[in-house]
Amino acid sequence: MATAVLRNSQMSEAEWEARQQLAACYRVFHMLGWSEMIYNHITLKIPGEEGAFLINPFGLHFSEVTASSLVKIDIDGNKLDDSPYPVNRAGFVQHALFHRHLPDAHCIMHTHTTAGMAVSSVEGGLRPINFYACNFIGQIAYHDFEGVTVRDEEGARLMEHLGNKRMMLLKNHGILVMGRTLPEAFLKHWALQRACEIQVATASMGMPIIEIAPEVIAVHQRDLHQVQVPGGAGKADFDAMVRLVDKIDTGWRN
């Protein structure tokens, strides 16, 4: 992404690039209909700065987030810059837990999409009934709803339920995905959201549902890993979405 002229001279190139990538992601989420008033979060580690992260300013809609308005925080949610905006504790408590304990959780996304909340609220969660669901069967963790996520003591149960997985359906709550890069996390979220949307649509038809056999799912997942993706997982997909956002508004770059 191009570097904007408003970059603070004391800010590293790596931080500014991370800010632009994350700001673009918030705008992409809004464009795709995944914003939820001023709530929900995407957090991103700042390369080269141990324990430094970026998060959306509490009070701004996803469509208003810009590179310079993102808030820089430490692992405990304390601000590391002079941002006038607060940080939503209910958002970062959960993110901080995973960022602290999972070195590969470079980017974490949590949303309350209608389809994500619907599928997380039915017995059995995501079912193996469509192409996208087959991407993730056996790879999704589940965690029981315990109320708004502001209590640190819930962390032990979240970590236990997550195990070695990096995607979770928070029961009665929504989607949580992690990635080694932001584009990777984006692609996971997009595909999981599509799987949930299709499951909701299929259930609404009132017809018998065909579940895909485990051996077919195994072949599907094996073959997915053989697909060569330009630039790494999710990069081409995310870049395409950013180009669409730029046709609407380039203000997020500032």
C-alpha positions in Angstrom: 0.0 0.0 0.0 1.2 3.5 -0.7 2.6 5.5 2.2 0.4 8.5 3.0 2.0 12.0 3.5 0.4 12.3 7.0 2.7 9.7 8.5 4.4 11.0 11.7 8.1 11.4 11.1 8.8 9.5 14.4 6.7 6.5 13.3 8.5 3.5 11.8 7.8 2.5 8.3 6.6 -0.9 9.6 4.1 0.8 11.9 2.7 3.0 9.2 2.3 0.1 6.8 0.5 -1.9 9.5 -1.8 1.1 10.2 -2.7 1.3 6.5 -3.3 -2.4 6.2 -5.5 -2.5 9.3 -7.4 0.7 8.3 -8.1 -0.8 4.9 -9.4 -4.0 6.6 -11.9 -2.1 8.7 -13.2 -0.4 5.5 -13.4 -3.7 3.7 -15.4 -5.2 6.6 -17.8 -2.3 6.4 -18.1 -2.7 2.7 -19.0 -6.4 3.1 -21.6 -5.6 5.7 -19.7 -6.9 8.7 -19.7 -3.7 10.8 -21.7 -3.6 14.1 -22.3 0.0 15.2 -19.1 1.0 17.0 -18.4 -2.5 18.3 -16.3 -5.5 17.3 -12.5 -5.5 16.7 -9.6 -6.4 14.5 -6.2 -6.2 16.1 -2.8 -6.3 14.5 0.7 -6.7 15.9 3.2 -4.0 14.9 6.2 -5.7 13.3 9.5 -5.1 15.1 7.8 -3.8 18.3 7.4 -6.4 21.0 4.0 -6.1 22.7 2.7 -3.3 20.5 -0.6 -3.6 18.8 -3.1 -1.6 16.8 -6.9 -1.5 17.5 -9.8 0.6 16.3 -10.6 3.7 18.4 -13.7 3.1 20.5 -16.4 5.4 19.2 -15.7 5.3 15.5 -17.7 3.3 13.0 -15.6 0.9 10.9 -16.4 3.2 7.9 -14.6 6.1 9.8 -11.4 4.3 10.8 -8.2 5.7 9.2 -4.6 4.8 9.4 -3.7 7.7 11.8 -6.8 7.2 14.0 -6.0 3.6 15.0 -4.9 3.4 18.6 -1.5 1.9 19.5 -1.6 -0.2 22.7 0.4 -2.6 24.7 -0.5 -6.2 25.6 -2.6 -4.9 28.6 -4.5 -2.4 26.5 -2.7 0.7 27.7 -2.3 3.4 25.1 1.2 3.9 23.7 0.4 7.0 21.7 -1.4 10.2 22.3 -4.7 9.1 20.7 -7.7 11.0 22.0 -9.8 7.9 21.7 -10.4 5.2 24.4 -10.1 1.5 23.9 -13.0 -0.8 24.5 -12.0 -3.2 27.3 -14.7 -5.7 26.3 -12.9 -5.9 22.9 -9.3 -6.2 23.9 -9.5 -8.5 27.0 -10.1 -11.4 24.7 -7.6 -10.3 22.0 -4.9 -9.6 24.5 -5.2 -13.2 25.8 -4.5 -14.7 22.5 -1.9 -12.2 21.4 0.0 -12.8 24.7 0.0 -16.6 24.5 0.0 -17.4 20.8 3.0 -16.1 18.9 1.4 -16.9 15.5 -1.7 -14.8 16.3 -0.4 -11.8 14.4 -3.9 -10.6 13.5 -7.2 -11.4 15.4 -10.7 -10.6 14.1 -14.0 -10.8 16.0 -17.4 -10.0 14.6 -21.1 -10.3 15.4 -22.3 -10.9 11.8 -25.9 -12.2 11.6 -24.9 -15.5 10.0 -22.0 -16.0 12.4 -24.1 -15.4 15.5 -26.9 -17.6 14.1 -24.7 -20.6 13.4 -22.9 -20.2 16.8 -26.3 -20.3 18.4 -27.5 -23.7 17.2 -26.6 -27.2 18.5 -23.7 -28.6 16.5 -22.5 -25.2 15.2 -21.1 -25.3 11.7 -22.2 -28.4 9.8 -20.4 -30.1 6.9 -23.0 -29.2 4.3 -21.3 -26.8 1.8 -18.0 -26.2 0.1 -16.8 -23.5 2.5 -17.8 -25.4 5.6 -15.7 -28.3 4.4 -12.6 -26.0 4.5 -12.9 -25.9 8.3 -14.6 -29.0 9.7 -12.3 -30.3 12.5 -10.5 -26.9 12.7 -13.0 -24.9 14.6 -13.1 -24.6 18.4 -16.2 -23.7 20.5 -16.5 -21.8 23.7 -19.7 -21.4 25.8 -21.1 -17.9 26.2 -20.2 -16.4 29.6 -21.5 -12.9 29.1 -19.6 -9.8 27.8 -15.9 -10.5 27.7 -14.5 -8.1 30.3 -13.3 -10.7 33.0 -9.7 -11.9 32.8 -10.6 -15.1 34.6 -12.5 -16.4 31.5 -9.2 -16.5 29.7 -8.1 -20.0 31.0 -11.3 -21.5 29.6 -10.9 -19.7 26.3 -7.4 -21.0 25.9 -8.4 -24.6 26.9 -11.3 -24.6 24.4 -9.1 -23.1 21.6 -6.4 -25.8 22.0 -4.3 -26.0 18.8 -6.9 -24.4 16.6 -6.9 -20.8 15.4 -10.6 -20.4 14.6 -13.5 -20.3 17.1 -17.2 -20.0 17.1 -18.1 -18.2 20.4 -21.4 -19.9 21.2 -24.4 -17.5 21.0 -21.8 -14.7 20.2 -20.0 -14.8 16.9 -16.9 -15.4 14.9 -13.3 -15.3 16.1 -10.4 -16.0 13.7 -6.6 -15.6 13.9 -3.9 -15.4 11.3 -0.2 -15.3 10.9 -0.9 -12.3 8.6 -3.9 -10.0 8.3 -4.7 -11.2 4.7 -4.7 -14.8 6.0 -7.1 -13.9 8.9 -9.3 -12.0 6.4 -9.6 -15.0 4.1 -10.4 -17.3 7.0 -13.1 -14.9 8.2 -14.5 -14.4 4.7 -14.8 -18.2 4.0 -16.2 -18.9 7.5 -18.8 -16.2 7.1 -19.8 -17.6 3.7 -20.1 -21.1 5.2 -22.4 -19.6 7.9 -24.5 -17.7 5.4 -25.0 -20.7 3.2 -25.9 -22.9 6.2 -28.5 -20.4 7.3 -29.9 -20.2 3.8 -30.0 -24.0 3.5 -31.8 -24.4 6.8 -34.4 -21.9 5.8 -35.4 -24.1 2.8 -37.0 -26.6 5.1 -35.7 -29.5 3.1 -33.6 -32.5 4.2 -30.0 -31.4 4.4 -27.2 -33.5 2.8 -24.1 -33.8 5.0 -20.7 -34.4 3.3 -18.9 -37.6 4.3 -15.7 -37.3 6.5 -13.6 -39.0 3.8 -14.7 -36.5 1.2 -13.9 -33.6 3.6 -10.4 -35.1 4.2 -9.7 -35.1 0.4 -11.1 -31.6 0.0 -8.9 -30.2 2.8 -5.9 -32.0 1.4 -6.4 -30.6 -2.0 -7.0 -27.1 -0.7 -3.4 -27.1 0.7 -2.0 -27.9 -2.8 -3.4 -24.7 -4.3 -0.6 -22.2 -4.9 -1.8 -18.8 -3.9 0.1 -15.7 -5.2 1.7 -13.7 -2.4 0.6 -16.1 0.3 -2.8 -17.0 1.9 -5.3 -14.2 1.4 -3.1 -11.6 -0.1 -4.6 -11.5 -3.6 -8.1 -11.7 -2.1 -7.5 -8.9 0.3 -5.8 -6.7 -2.2 -8.8 -7.1 -4.5 -11.1 -5.9 -1.8 -8.9 -2.9 -1.0 -9.1 -1.9 -4.7 -12.9 -1.9 -4.4 -12.7 0.2 -1.2 -10.5 2.7 -3.0 -13.2 3.2 -5.6 -15.5 4.3 -2.8 -13.2 6.3 -0.6 -9.4 6.6 -0.2 -9.6 8.6 3.1 -8.7 5.5 5.2 -5.1 5.9 4.0 -4.6 9.2 6.0 
